[in-house]
Amino acid sequence: MPGRHVTDHQARLFMKLRRDHPIDVAAAKAGMSRATGYCISEDPTPPSQKKGPRGRRRPDPLEAIFDSEVVPLLRTAPGLRPVAIFEELLRRHPELSSGIRRTLERRIRSWRALHGEEQEVIFRQSHEPGRMGLSDFTNMGAAGVTVLGQPLPHLLYHFRLPWSGFEHAHVILGGESFVALAEGLQNALWSVGGAPAFHRSDSLSAAFRNLDAEARTDLTKRYDGLCAHYRMTPTRNNKGVAHENGSIESAHGHLKNAIRDALLMRGSADFEDLGAYRAFIDEIVGRHNAARGKRIEAERAYLQELPERRTTDYEEVIVTVTSAGGFTLRKVFYTVPSRLIGHRLRVRLYDERLELFVGGTHLLNLPRGRGHPDGKHDQVVNYHHVIHSLRKKPMALLHLVYRDKLFPRGEYRRAFEALTARLPERQACKATVELLALAHERNCEVALAEDLAALLDVGDLPDLAVLRRKFSPDPASLPVVTVRATSLNSYEDLLGAGTDTGAYA
């Protein structure tokens, strides 16, 4: 073929075909021209042995400086990039052409192959069924997921059995922590129906961050206790050596690509609530596991049986409710019913919620808040907890620290802004507090918000009297029903009557 060199294989094939075919036929079958066939017939020496060493056609621009300048740089700083050396040579020798960059890169690559430092070797491992389970966290910020239009910063806890490929993913709203690991790991183990002999995670450096030595020791003991509950031997890869957990690090990329594709096919990355997004993730992971169903079923026979119940997957903290009607925990202020002021509460801290107890009695659950990365505190406020006191002091709303978090919906905030703009501050605050009280007392938060939106859209202010009539009746105007207790003698009379008539005979 024109422009292509004849190989030794083609020459041998031509000579073999030449025995039974004319030169032009043998040349065509061997993929060469007729003229080349005649040349090989006259001189059957393999083409590779005919070529002499090719000499340089132009002067070597690096001959005078490579050994004297480039090699010392490579020896002194082995990690130096070729482009940095190239820029340094141009600075030292302005007469050099910028076209030598590729030549320099090839020369450096060849030098490193002969004289470079030894590199770390990755040892591929063979996996046994039921032996190893892997855990890790991966950031999902690039997915651009939103809930009701608001960005959802989150991680995915990712568990995998490398032999069968079983996967489990759990949405984590906070950072890497023992609570997140414990919850996600236990969900994964109960989902697959067994526990492997070993569990490997990363060094948990993110969970240890900002902890003192005592807290780190406690966290290590809790992690060891979690693994012991499921009879797993805990192992960790070295800090900063991600490839030691490579069987799940690579799976991160596959899972995130699948999530990205599913979001594109869905047509939107916005979800109505966190539950809908979690169901979306579960569906993707479920499809992955269904494709490996036979292998997963085979590995289940090698997994250890699960214990009778789950173990602790929360942190427990004692807090005191202050006169502000709440408590501060992990740079977040939480409101609670004011009757708890002065009480010490036992708080179970989960990744996404807080469970509050007085002694052994469960009181209520609160959504978990997160402090801001810049150190600024946050608030989790429920207006139902403070509205009775706020009605007595409506002007407190004007400069309330957590005022923006007090409004349950954006329509109430819009109403406060409109009232403040057009009424004196005292009237505006009182009207806004009464709107919140109306939503609280008559359980009409959503419907009232819709009415407020309609009024504000046309530029009107809310009329409390009209709204109170609409969302009637007023609980204070309801009749009081008195239930009189029946005398127990009437039951004795009935029993006596039954005996007289022979009903029990």
N, C-alpha and C positions, 0 to 999 in steps of 0.2 A: 504494500500500500504506500502511496506517495507520502513522504514526510515522516515515515515511521521506520525505525531500525529493525532489521531482521534479528530475531532471537535465536539462541542455540536450539531451542525446542523446534522452531519452524524449520531450521536447517536439517535437523535429524528427521523430522517428518517428511520433508521434501525428498531426502535421500531414500527413505523407505518407500515412498510412493513412486519414486523414479524407477524402481525395479519393474513395476507393472504398467506404468503409464508414460506417455510422452512427456517431454519436459514442460510444455505449456500447461498440460492438465495437472501434472504434479505440483507445479508452481501455484496454480490457481487454488488447488485444494489446501496448500500449505499457507495461503494468504500472502503471497508475494508476487512480484511481476515476473514476466517471462524472461526479461533480461537478467534479473537477479538469479533466476533458476539456472541460466547458462553459466553465470559466474560461479555459483556454488558447485555446478557439475565439474567445472575445470579445477576448482580449488576447494575441496570439501572440508577445509579447516574451519572449526566452529567460529562464528563471528566474534565471540568474546575473546578469542585468542589472537585475532587479527589486529585488534585495536592496540595501538601504542599509548603510552601515557600522554594525556593532553597537557600541553604547556600553557602557562599563563599568557593571555593575549594582550594584556595591558598592565602597566605598573601597579604594584600593590600599594594602595594609599595608606595602609596601616603598618607596613613593614617596619618603618623606623620608630613607631611609637607604641605598638601593641605590647611588646615584651617590656619596654622601659616604663610605660605609663599605665597601660590598662591592667596588666597582670598585677602590679602592686596594689591597685585599687581593689581588684577582685580578692586578693589575699587578705587585705586589711579589713574590708567590709564585705563578707561573702553574700549578704542579702541585698547588695546594691543592685538596683534595676539597670538593665542595659540602656534605657532611655536617659537615665541620669548620667551615665558615663558618656553617652553620646553628646549630651548638652555640655558637659564639662570639657570634652575634647574640642568642641567648636569654640568654646570660650578661650581655651589655651592656644588653639591653632585656627585663627580666622580663615586661613587659606584653604582649609578642608571644605569639601563639598558636602552639602546636606544629603546627597545621594548615597553616602557611605553608611547610613544607618542600618540597613538590612545586612550589609556585609559585616558590620560590627556585631550585630545581634547573632548572626550565624557563627562568627569567630568565638564570641563569648560562650555560646552554647556548646561548641565543640571543646573549648578549654575546660568548661565545668564538667563535661562528661569524662575528661581524662584526669583532671586535677581538683575537681570540686569536693566539697565536704560530703560526708556520708549523710543520707537522708533517712528519716524515720520510715520504717516498713510497716505496712498495714497487714496484719495476719487475719485472713478470712477464717471464720469459725464455722464448724458444723454444729447444728442444733439438734437436740434430742427432744422428743415429745414430752411435755409435762415438766420440763426441767426449769425453764427460765421465763419470767415475765418482765417486761420492760415498761418503765413509766418516764414521761417527760412532759414538759409544758412547751407550747409554741404560741407565739404572738399572732393574733388575727387582725391587727390594725390595718394591714394592706387590703383586707377584704371589703372595707368600707361599709360594714353592716350598721344599720340604724334601726331604732325602735320609735315608731311614731315621729319619724323625721329627726330624732336626736341621735348623735353618734353613740355607738355602744363600744367603748373600749373594753376589751376582754382578751383572755387567753383561752386556749383549749388544753385541758388535761388529756393526754393521749396514752392509752395503754395498749400493749400488743404482745401476743404470744408469737415469737418468731418462727416456730416450727409450722404451725397451721396458718398463721397470718390473721388470727382473730384480732379484732380491733374494738376499742371502746373510746369514745370521746365525750368529754363533759365540759360545758361552758363554765368558765371561771371568771367572775366579775372583778375580783381583786387580783393581787399579784400572786407569785408563787409562795405558798405557805403550807405548813403541815396540815391545816384544816382542809385546804383544797386537795392536797395529796390523799389524805385519809378518806375523804368523801368520794373522790373520783376512783381511787383504787378499789374501795369496797363495792361501789356500783359495778365496776368492771368484773370483779370476782363473782359477785352474785349473778351477774348477767351470763357469764360463761358457765357457771355451775361448778366451779372448782378452783383450787389454788395451785400454782406451780410450786416446785421445790425451792426455787430461788427467785428473789425479786431484786431487780437492778434499777436504780434511779441515778440521776446526776448527783453532784456533791451537795445539793440543797443549799448552795451558797446564797441564793436569793432569799430563801426562807430564813437563813441565819443573819442576814444583813441587819445592822442596827441593834443586835441583841448582845447583852453582856455574856460573860463566860458562864454564869449560872443558868441563864435562860437557854444558852446553846446546849449545855449538858442536858437540861430537862427536855429539850426538843429531840435530842438524839435518843434519849431513853424512851420517849413516846413513840418515835419511829420504830425503834427496836421492839417495843411492846406491841405495836400494830402488826408487825410481821410475825411475831411470836404467836399472836392470837390465831393467825391463819397457818401456823407451822411453816412459814417461809423463812429462808435464810436471807437476811438483808445484805445486799452488796451495793457498792457505789463505784462509778467510774471516777477517774482522777479529775480534779478541777481543771477546767479549760481544755479537756481532751474529749471533744464531742464524738470522735469516731469510735471511742470505746463503747458508746451506746448506739453504734451505727445502724443496727437493725431497726431502730425506731426513728432515728434522725432522718434517714432516707424516706421512711414512711410518712413523716411530716409533710414532705413536699408533695407526695402523691395525694394525701388527703386534702391538703390545701388547694391543690389544682382541681380536685374533684368538686370541692365546695365552690371554687371560683366559677367553674363551668356550670354548676347547678344554678348559681345566682344569675349568670348570664341567660340561661334558658328560662329561668323564672321571670326574667325581665325587670326585676327590682331587687335591691338589697335592703328594702325597708320592711319591717315586720310590725304587726299590731301589738305584740307584747313579747316578753322574754320567753314565755312558754312556746309560742309559735316558732321562734328561732331555734329553740332546743329540739323541738319536734323535727324541724328541717334537718338539723345535724344528725339526729338519730336515724332519720330515713336514709341519709347518704351512707352512714356507717353500716346500717342494716343491709343495704344492697351489697356493700363490699363483703360482708360476712356471708351473705347468701351465696355469693359466687364461690366461696371456699367452704361451703357447708359440709362436704364429705370429709375434708381434712380436719376441720374443727371438731366434728363428731368423733373422728378417730382419736384426736388428742384428748378429748374429755376422759377417756378411759384411763389416761395416765396422770390426771390431775388429782390432787388430794381432796378429800371430802371437806366441805365447808363446816365451820362450827355451827352451833345451834342458833346463834344470833350475831349480829354485827357488834363491833366494838365502838368505842368513843371516836367520833369524827368531829369533835368540836373542842373549843377552848372554853374554860369556865373562869369567870371573873366576878369579883364582888364589887358592887358600886353602891354609892349612897345618893339618894334623890335629894337634890338641893331645893332651896326655896324658889329657884327659878322654874320649878315644875319639871325637872328632868335631871339627866346626868350626862357627863362627858366621858367618852370612851374612845381611845385611839383617835384623838383629834376630831371627834364628831360629837355634837350635842344632840341628845334624843329627848323628846318630851314624853311624859307618861301621865296617867290620870293624877290629878293634884292630891288625891287622898293618900298617895304614896310618899308625899314629901316627908323627909326624915327617916324613911325606911331604908334598910340595906337589902339590896336585891341581888340574887344570884343570876348571872347572865351567862347563857350558853351561846357562844359566838361561832356561828356558821359562816360559810363563805358569802351567803346572800341574805341572811336573816339573823335576828337575835331572839332568843327565847328567854323570857323573864320569869323568875320564880321568887316567891316569898317562902322561905323554908323549902318544903317539898311541894308546894302548891303552884301550879302553872298559872300565870296571870295573863299574859298576852305575848304575841309575836310582833316584832318590829322589822321593817326592811333595814338592811345594813347599809350604812353610809360609808364614804371613803374620804379621807382627808386629801386636800389638793397637793399635787407634786411640789408646789412652791412652799409648802408648810402651812398654808392657810387652812383654818378649821372649816368644817362643814356642819350642816344641821339637818336632822331628820325630824320634821315637825308635823304633828297631827292637830289641826285646829280644834277637833273635838275635845282634846285634853285641856285646852286653856280658854275656850270661848266663854265659860261662865265667869271667869275672873276678868277677861277682857271687856265684857259688857259693863263691868263696874268702873273700868278705867280705859275708856275708848281712846283717849289721847295717847296712850302708850303705843298704839299702833304706828304713830307718825314716825318715830325713830327706833322702832323695834329692831333689834339686831337680826332676828331671823324673819323679818316681815315678808320677804319675797318667798320664803319657804312655807309661810303660813297659809298662803292662798292655795286651795286644793286644785284650782284650774286657772288657766290664763284669763278667762272671762272675769273672774273676781279681781284680778290684778288690774285689768283694763277698767273695770268699774271704779276702783279706788283712784286710778290716775285721772279719770274723767271727773269724778266728784271733787278731787283736790284742785283741779284746774278751774272749776266753775263755782265752788262753794268755799266758805271759810273752812280753815283746817279742822276746827272742832266739829262742825256739821259733817264734813266729809268723812272724818274718822268714825263718828258715831253711826253714820249711814252704812259705811262699809262693815262695821262690826255687826250691825243688825242684819245685814244680808247674810253674813256667815252664821249668825245665830239662827236665822230662818232656815238655812240649809241644814243646820245641825238638829234643830228641834223637830222639823217636819220631814226629815229624810228625803229632801228634794234637791240634793246637790247638783245632779246632772240636769234635771229639768230646769232648775233655776238658772244654771249657767247658760242654757240655750236661750232662755228669755232675755238674760242680760246681753248676750251677743246680739240678739235681734234689736234691742233698744239702742245699744251703742253704735251699731252699724248705721242707724238713721240719725244719730246725733242726739238722741234723747237720754235723759238721766233716769235711773230706776226710781219708781214710786213705791215706797215700802208699803203703804196702805193697800195699793192695788195688788201687789205681790202677795201680801198676807192673805187677802181675800181669795186670791186664786189658789194658793196652796193651803186651803183650809181642810179640815177644821183646826182651830187652835186647840192644842191639847188642854189648855186651861179652861176652855169653854165646854168641854165634854162633861156629861153628867157623871156624877159619882155613883157607882153601883155598889150597894152594900149587900153582902151575902151573909145571911144569918145562918149560924151553925145549927144543925138539927140535933135535938136532944137524943142521946143514946137510948133513952127509955123506949122510944118508938120502935127501935130494933128488937128490944126485949119483948115488947108487946106482940110484934109480928111473929117472933119465934114461938112465943107462948100460944098464939092463935093457931100456928101450924101444928103444934103438938095436940091441941084440943080436937082438931078436926081429923086427926089420924093421918096427916100428910106424911109422917115419917115412920109410919107403922110398917 
